[in-house]
C-alpha cells in the first residue's frame, strides 16, 4: 500500500493507492441555450480530478473554476443546441488505473422560432380566400402554441416536432368578413416565450357586371322556310275560297 500525504494549509490529505473514488455532481445536467452550466467533480482519497467529455456530440467549452479540497468545479460555457446530449465524466488515475465517475448527460433547452409572415405587417385578403399563418420552430423541449384573434383564444396545443423542428400554424379554408382582425401567436417552452402578431384585412368580393346575351337573328334557311309556308297557306286559303263559291 502506498500512502501519499500532503499538507494544504491546515488540511492534510492522505491518498491510499487503489482506493480512490470519484463522483460527478449530477448525471442529468440541464441548461438554457446561451447560458453557463456548472458541474463539479468530487473525489475521495485522491489528489486531483479532471472533467472529460465523451461521446459523438460536440461538448461545450468548459473551464476549471477552482479546486476545493476534494472537489473540482467547472463551468460549461455558453451551451447551445449543438451541445444537447453531450456527455461527461470525472476522471483521475489511481496508480496507473483509470477511475471514472458515472456518465453525465447535458440537456440543453432552446427555442428558435422564425415566422413565415412579416410580424407587425398587414395581410390583405378577400372573402372566400384561404388564410394560412405559420411559424417555423426549432426547439427543445417541444413548445406549446396559442393563437389569438383580437385577444380571444382560437386554438392551442403542443407544436408537433420532427426531431427538434416543426411548424406552429393556424389556417382558415374560406374567409368571411368576420375573420378580419389582429392575429397573435405565443410560442413557449422551458427556454422562454416568443410572441408574433399580424393584422388580417378581409374585403368583400367584387361581383363583375353581367354582360347581356345578344339575340340571334334568323338565318336564311328560317326566312326561306317561312316564305314557303306563307305561300302554301295562301294557296290553301285561295282554293278554299274557290271551292266555296
PyMOL commands that set and color helices and strands:
alter all, ss='L'
color gray80, all
select helices_A, chain A and resi 81-83+177-179+220-244
alter helices_A, ss='H'
color red, helices_A
select strands_A, chain A and resi 3-8+11-16+21-24+28-32+37-44+50-54+62-68+71-76+87-94+97-100+104-115+122-126+131-140+144-149+152-158+161-162+165-172+181-189+192-203
alter strands_A, ss='S'
color yellow, strands_A
deselect
rebuild
show_as cartoon
